Amino acid sequence: MTTPILYSLRQCPYAMRSRLAILHARQTVILRDIDMNNKPEEMLLISPKGTVPVLDLGDGKVIDESIDIMVWALTQSDPSNLLYSHDDTQRPAMLEWIKNNDVAFVGALQKYRAASRYHDDNKEEYRDMCCKWLMPIEQRLSQHAYIMGEQPSLVDYAILPFIRQFSRVDKKWYAQAPLPNLRAWLIKHYDDPTFSKAMVSHPKWKTGDEPIVFGNE
Ligand SMILES: N[C@@H](CCC(=O)N[C@@H](CS)C(=O)NCC(=O)O)C(=O)O
């Protein structure tokens, strides 16, 4: 069996969530950290849309949406039960949370980040838009340790990289924001060795480089 190849980018939240799922699923891939200004032909050939992450399964199948990579990995093996297979009724709700994150929250977050970068007057307005999404999560985290319940699920790892981005836009504001449970949840993830492993920096890949094995050792 050939080892799948993951085209990735260290700081990309979509690639980050796919790496987290691969680690939690104890899968092994060859990691290719790419240069976004010089995307490799090998990647564009299998996924012309040119976004990361892209997973080349090596059998002609290619997965180029981060959530699909997460679900693929956890379908191979899910030792921490991130898919909550004990309770099938949760699955649609989980996918709905992720969809809302990717559409509503990410849209507001991009505006908030840009407003902050360019010292735009709308920064607080966009931050409030983000908080409309974050408050229900804060409320959930006041009731249980993770978003869907007492155990972590796909949702936690799918939205974690975006909450991380949010927390870093205005660190001073975030530190005193009315989001204490969200802060504790984020710190708990940072303290997890799997998170550190997902964030290890690798040299940019070019054709002919020695393969970097990522995941299950
Ligand atoms: N819907 C895609 C979005 C992936 C995405 O937008 N990734 C960004 C990097 S964080 C990207 O590749 N953008 C294309 C570019 O910058 O050229 C997914 O979930 O995988």
The ligand as an SDF file (V2000), in Angstrom:
LIG
                    3D

 20 19  0  0  0  0  0  0  0  0999 V2000
  -12.4810   24.8670    1.5370 N   0  0  0  0  0  0  0  0  0  0  0  0
  -11.0520   24.6050    1.5550 C   0  0  0  0  0  0  0  0  0  0  0  0
  -10.3610   25.9320    1.8850 C   0  0  0  0  0  0  0  0  0  0  0  0
   -8.8370   25.7900    1.9050 C   0  0  0  0  0  0  0  0  0  0  0  0
   -8.1540   27.1540    1.7720 C   0  0  0  0  0  0  0  0  0  0  0  0
   -8.7880   28.1650    1.4270 O   0  0  0  0  0  0  0  0  0  0  0  0
   -6.8400   27.1670    2.0220 N   0  0  0  0  0  0  0  0  0  0  0  0
   -6.1070   28.3800    1.7620 C   0  0  0  0  0  0  0  0  0  0  0  0
   -4.8610   28.4950    2.6320 C   0  0  0  0  0  0  0  0  0  0  0  0
   -5.2590   28.7130    4.3440 S   0  0  0  0  0  0  0  0  0  0  0  0
   -5.6060   28.3430    0.3270 C   0  0  0  0  0  0  0  0  0  0  0  0
   -5.0820   27.3410   -0.1060 O   0  0  0  0  0  0  0  0  0  0  0  0
   -5.7820   29.4450   -0.4200 N   0  0  0  0  0  0  0  0  0  0  0  0
   -5.3360   29.5050   -1.7920 C   0  0  0  0  0  0  0  0  0  0  0  0
   -4.2240   30.4790   -2.0150 C   0  0  0  0  0  0  0  0  0  0  0  0
   -3.8400   31.1840   -1.0540 O   0  0  0  0  0  0  0  0  0  0  0  0
   -3.7310   30.5500   -3.1380 O   0  0  0  0  0  0  0  0  0  0  0  0
  -10.7490   23.5250    2.5800 C   0  0  0  0  0  0  0  0  0  0  0  0
  -11.4810   23.4100    3.5700 O   0  0  0  0  0  0  0  0  0  0  0  0
   -9.8030   22.7420    2.3780 O   0  0  0  0  0  0  0  0  0  0  0  0
  1  2  1  0
  2  3  1  0
  2 18  1  0
  3  4  1  0
  4  5  1  0
  5  6  2  0
  5  7  1  0
  7  8  1  0
  8  9  1  0
  8 11  1  0
  9 10  1  0
 11 12  2  0
 11 13  1  0
 13 14  1  0
 14 15  1  0
 15 16  2  0
 15 17  1  0
 18 19  2  0
 18 20  1  0
M  END
$$$$
